[in-house]
Amino acid sequence: MRRMALSALFAAATLVGMAAAPAQAASGQVVVYSTQLRPLDVYKDPHGCTKLPLDAHVLDNLTDSTITVYTDPYCTFPLTENALTLGQLKPGHGTHVSGTGSFKA
């Protein structure tokens, strides 16, 4: 009985600690190239799920954090261009994208 109470207390403390941790936004920019006829889309200090422009072609992660690139507009299905990374794009790297996708920082 005492063991169960300690386990429950530890679990509750862990959940409270996780809820209190502030979300960190990426510092820097995510830059999306679409076409030569249109200026770059620049997302400064991105946070949360961001839908890509319909004519998006290349996404560059110029932030200080790894971002996740998705194939859908709702940040549900990670990009599997490289099955080892599962949508993870490190700082200073880029990837081909489609206009139906999104990214999350």
C-alpha positions as CSV (number, residue, x, y, z in Angstrom):
1,M,0.0,0.0,0.0
2,R,2.8,2.4,0.9
3,R,4.6,1.6,-2.3
4,M,1.5,2.4,-4.4
5,A,1.1,5.8,-2.6
6,L,4.7,6.7,-3.2
7,S,4.4,5.7,-6.9
8,A,1.3,7.8,-7.3
9,L,3.0,10.8,-5.6
10,F,6.0,10.5,-7.8
11,A,3.8,10.2,-10.9
12,A,1.8,13.3,-9.9
13,A,5.0,15.3,-9.2
14,T,6.4,14.3,-12.6
15,L,3.2,15.5,-14.4
16,V,3.2,18.8,-12.5
17,G,6.8,19.4,-13.4
18,M,6.1,18.6,-17.1
19,A,3.1,21.0,-17.2
20,A,5.1,23.8,-15.6
21,A,8.0,23.6,-18.1
22,P,7.7,26.5,-20.6
23,A,7.7,25.7,-24.3
24,Q,10.8,26.9,-26.0
25,A,10.4,28.6,-29.4
26,A,13.1,28.2,-31.9
27,S,15.3,31.3,-32.4
28,G,16.2,32.2,-35.9
29,Q,14.3,31.8,-39.1
30,V,12.7,29.1,-41.2
31,V,12.9,30.2,-44.9
32,V,10.7,28.7,-47.6
33,Y,11.4,29.1,-51.3
34,S,8.4,28.6,-53.7
35,T,9.1,30.1,-57.1
36,Q,11.4,32.6,-58.8
37,L,8.4,34.9,-59.2
38,R,7.7,35.3,-55.5
39,P,9.7,36.5,-52.6
40,L,10.9,34.0,-49.9
41,D,8.5,33.2,-47.0
42,V,10.4,34.0,-43.8
43,Y,9.1,32.7,-40.4
44,K,11.0,34.5,-37.6
45,D,11.3,32.7,-34.3
46,P,8.7,30.1,-35.3
47,H,6.6,28.2,-32.8
48,G,3.8,25.7,-33.1
49,C,2.4,24.2,-36.3
50,T,2.8,26.3,-39.4
51,K,1.2,25.5,-42.8
52,L,3.5,25.9,-45.8
53,P,2.5,28.1,-48.8
54,L,0.7,26.2,-51.5
55,D,3.6,26.6,-54.0
56,A,6.3,25.7,-51.4
57,H,9.3,23.9,-52.9
58,V,12.3,24.1,-50.4
59,L,12.4,24.7,-46.7
60,D,15.6,25.8,-44.9
61,N,16.0,25.6,-41.1
62,L,18.0,28.6,-40.1
63,T,17.0,28.3,-36.4
64,D,19.0,27.1,-33.4
65,S,16.7,24.1,-33.0
66,T,15.7,20.9,-34.8
67,I,12.3,21.3,-36.4
68,T,9.9,18.7,-37.7
69,V,8.6,18.8,-41.2
70,Y,5.2,17.2,-42.0
71,T,3.5,16.0,-45.2
72,D,0.1,17.4,-44.1
73,P,-1.1,20.8,-43.1
74,Y,-1.9,19.8,-39.5
75,C,1.5,18.5,-38.3
76,T,0.4,14.9,-38.1
77,F,2.4,12.9,-40.6
78,P,6.2,13.5,-40.5
79,L,8.1,13.8,-43.8
80,T,9.7,10.4,-44.6
81,E,12.0,11.6,-47.4
82,N,14.8,10.1,-45.2
83,A,13.3,7.3,-43.1
84,L,16.0,7.6,-40.5
85,T,15.1,11.2,-39.6
86,L,11.3,11.0,-39.6
87,G,10.8,14.6,-40.4
88,Q,13.5,15.9,-38.1
89,L,15.5,18.8,-39.8
90,K,18.6,19.9,-37.9
91,P,19.7,23.6,-37.8
92,G,21.5,24.6,-41.0
93,H,19.8,21.9,-43.1
94,G,17.1,22.1,-45.8
95,T,14.7,19.7,-47.5
96,H,12.3,19.6,-50.4
97,V,8.6,20.1,-49.4
98,S,5.2,20.3,-50.9
99,G,2.5,22.9,-50.5
100,T,0.3,20.5,-48.7
101,G,2.8,20.2,-45.8
102,S,3.7,22.0,-42.6
103,F,6.4,22.3,-40.0
104,K,6.6,22.6,-36.2
105,A,9.3,24.3,-34.2
